[in-house]
Amino acid sequence: MSQDLEATLAEAKQKILACESAHALKDIERIYVGKKGVVAGLLAKIPGLPAAQRRDAGKTANQLKQAVLQAVTARQGELASSEIEAQRSGAGFDATLPPGRTVRGSLHPITQVTRELEDLFQSMGYQVLDGPEVELDYYNFEALNIPANHPARDSHDTFFCEGDGHLVMRTHTSPVQVRAMERLEPPYRIVVPGKCFRQETTDASHDHTFHQMEGLVVDKDISVAHLIGAMKTLLRGIFGRDLEVRLRPGYFPFVEPGFELDARCPFCDSGCSVCKRTTWIELLPCGLVHPNVLRAGGLDPDEWGGFAFGLGLSRLVMLRHGIDDVRHLLGCDLRFLEQF
Amino acid sequence: MYVSYRWLSRHVDLTGISPEQLCDDLTLSTAEVEGLERFAPHLSDVVVGSVLAREKHPDADKLSVCTVDIGQGEPATIVCGAPNVATGQKVAVATPGTVLPGDFKIKKSKIRGVTSAGMICSVSELELGDEHDGIWVLPDEAAVGVPVADALGVDDWVIEIDNKSLTHRPDLWGHRGIAGELGAIYSRALQPLCFEMPAHGQATPYPVQIESEACSRYVALPIDGARAQTSPDWLRWLLLAIGQRPIDLLVDLSNFVMLDIGQPNHTFDRQRLSDQGITVRMASAGETMQTLDGEERKLQPSDLLICSDTQPVALAGIMGGEGSKVGDDTKALLLEVATFDATTVRRTSSRLGLRTDSSARFEKSLDPTMPMRAAAYFARLLQEIQPEVSLPAAPTDAGDWTDPAHSLMLRTERVRQALGKPIPDEEIGDILGRLGFVVEAQNDGFAVGVPSPRATKDVTIERDLVEEVGRIYRYGNIAERVMTADVRPPPPDERRVFVRRIQDRLAGSAHFHEAIGYSFVDDDLLEKLGMLSLPHVRVVNPANQGQDKVRRSIVPSLLSGLETNRRRLSDVRLFEVGKGYLPEHSNDRGEPRERHLVGLVLAAPPPGKQATFDADGFTQLYGVVTDLLDALGLEAPEWSAGEALPSWAHPNKALCARYPDHDEPAVILADLEPGLAPAFGLSGDLTSDVALAEISLDALLDAPRRGSRYRPIPRFPGIKVDVAVALPTETPSASVVESIIKAGKGSVADIELFDLYRGESIGADRKSLAYHVLLQSESRTLTDKDERKFLKRFEELLGELGADLRGGSG
């Protein structure tokens, strides 16, 4: 390569190394190896050269071109990595800026807890059933061993529907017990979530409408021992751990014997406002299905038995989320609903 | 019900059993104890003092300065304002530091220059009675310096038992009944009680005539020589402990008998009764009587009355009459102890809203063997206090009653099976024996004699005895067992599957919030919506006035909170899954038709001028609902302009989706009726674009399912063509879509409307619609030539519609 060309190459390399942007680099590349660039100029001159020089001239022009391109590529690489370096420095990043907003909807907390329990029960072979809110007196009371004028009716604070008195707003989900017995072939296990109604004064802890989940198992040879086992499993499912439980007598005409199941308060060790300082919370009324109820459902109590239980879904939701006023649950105030 | 620990210990030895222990045991074996409180706790802080001297206060006429020995070194100087304080009295002294009821802390203080080291208390200051005109004078034998509670032997605990847990136990409505349970729990025998009638004279027994079956037994016992007096202390303290105000011996004794052995009774002033005797009969229509509380009661033929001759003197089992009550001048008594029909008493007392201690007991079906024993018990107690009292005649025992005691067969294997615990026969027999059952071994179990107090209602079948054994054995002693069974997957429940998918879809990609509303709907709301006159299931005893109707539909409930929500949020999206009831479609059992519904509301400020053509609520909600039906795997329904719309729907901006073979529309989708917006507060700042939808789950379940076959991925690239069409406003866009399909001759793979424009540039009464069209073939790559052919055919078809192609480009 001639001295001139050496100088040209040195000058090109210098420019390339000094170049700070990919764009400028392209310009330089064009000046040297573009269509009208330095190398092109050299090649254009070749036909005018003596034949003996042509070969060398072509060769050196090509060498120059290769050398420039090599330098450009190398510089391109350097520029690209310094660009990544610059990005990597994260200049201007503020770790305290808030996250972007996503638009979302929500499921009602009662729906959420109902689903969890339905799934839990379904995994244990229970079937989920539904029953009407406007219920026949027969299923709500009569078939459940609570005949007309039974004193237990008083404690139900029933909403009676207009007409000849055979319709009520169901006071519990238990009417589905006999409805199920009429429809299903034993043995079976069912749960029934749904709304219930009691005519009582509304305050922070009582509402005239609330949600319950009824459970019923009908099978042969069912005992209190099985009931205890099933209830413990249920509580494990709800609270995610084993809770000490106690069973004590409770009176519900549709079970015999009937129980109240208390669990050790999951929120304290030595008494809190949830357990009213007793360390026990009353969770589940339950019992062995009364022979009269089995009979009402067309089952022979000497052949079939079972147990039933009722879970207060509204109460469970309140316990879970620390909701202090039951009246928040029903209604369409988005300030409440959008939290779930 | 309140129960006194000290009272219980009159019936059963409670040595070594703390009140706390007792409460736990009652809760675990018998009935729920709701509370345990020390009786009058301040009586343990206040001490007995002896007034050594009383002098007049030097500076105040009505005050005295007393020197009181309180058993601690120097006697204390106490200023006292009571007129009855006197030297030599034993009094109750609250020393400095003592806290009296009402958080009243006693301090050493100067009263008109004299330092007083405490207070001599009155009965009312200790909340033991109303008398406040003087200090409380204690009996002479009270030991000085000892807490008053100990000195008087009235230290006690008050146990509150949940009444509901006693609903089925008429025998537990008195202390003796509860003591009997404790006896069974602790294996301790009850103290004997004498129920033998004292000697009586030979006068003619009191005439009693029973004219109604609602009274199965009526014992009438005339008593002479009784007089009004304050009850003895033992009686007063027991009554006080359970919160009963002592009144007068005759009243207190009547209460005591009820609270002790659970049998209500009533005392009449015999001089105020007619000579004709007592008649028990049903009231006649329109009859009235004045009860003891001074109220005039309107009676009905279902009310049972106790009459003196023909005049009502008591509402049987509930309350006595004003005219015949015992008073200060009563000397001759007539004691009534009866058994009344539970239902009759319950019905009358609930109708009149008159619940008394007596009616609460009769409602539970009382043991008819009790009246004679209770009468004897009353007479004996009265004679102990007033020995001059005599019984002029034998008690009258009227009525047609039978002893309910009966016998049940108990298969002990059944007990073991039902409880899931191998309890031996001997233990079962022992438990039943402790509970007062008479047990006799038979082939494979026991013949069990049920005593009368347990036999009226509670223990009637074998299973009832299983409970008796279980609760005394203690359920806590039964180990849990796992159920084994063939677990089969439950039958599919499509409605539940649909509900879950709908909830998930709405709360997910559609970002709606789920609400759960009340089933009752406000009259105000129905009135606003013009739905008040529709048939509704109604309750006769609503929780609140104007909330007696059970909803037919869900949408109204969702509208009720719209104003509050819109005030806070620009975009309100709510849904609810719930039920509606139609009474006009009742079945032959009288059950109203139940509808399973989903309601949706979407409310936002009206879209601005720059908004895209599909930014309005209606279009948005239409999209949400269509997506929902698609996500459920349903075929697309037939959408048509709404007809027979509910009153909330805009009459001319509504759509109904229908499926074949179902009368009811599957979806009603509409803007809110414009006239309703102001009524819901949606005007001015809150002017909103409100779209509503109601979906019938019942109709969806009947709907045909869309196939779920996979569509092959196209092998040849398609061509995207955009077309813009100007056409008369009233020409439906569907006709343009039809033309696109036709023009494509089977090659149209997708059509998407991307603009809708109305404006001057295209002329009045005209609109412009612009679509992305995708042309695609399964057999070859389409070319520009295909596009030109398509556009040409399309333009021809548009001509037939009176529409122009404003532009078409690939």
Interface residues (C-beta under 8 A of the other chain):
Chain A: V103 R104 G105 S106 L107 H108 I110 T111 R115 E118 Q122 M124 G125 Y126 Q127 V128 D130 P132 E133 V134 L136 N149 P151 A152 D154 S155 F159 F160 C161 E162 G163 D164 H166 L167 M169 P187 R189 K195 F197 Q199 E200 T201 T202 H208 T209 V217 D219 D221 I222 S223 V224 A225 H226 I228 G229 A230 K232 R246 L247 R248 P249 G250 Y251 P253 E256 P257 G258 F259 E260 L288 H290 P291 G305 L329 L330 G331 C332 D333 L334 R335 L337 E338
Chain B: T27 L28 S29 T30 A31 E32 K164 S165 L166 T167 H168 A342 T343 R346 R347 S350 E363 K364 Q417 A418 L419 G420 K421 I461 R463 D464 V466 E467 G470 R471 Y475 G476 I478 A479 E480 R481 V482 M483 A485 V487 R488 P490 P491 D493 R495 R496 R500 Q503 D504 L506 A507 G508 A510 H511 F512 H513 E514 A515 I516 G517 Y518 S519 F520 V537 R538 V539 V540 N541 P542 A543 V550 S557 L558 S560 G561 T564 N565 R568 L569 V572 R573 L574 E576 K579 Y581 R589 G590 E591 P592 E594
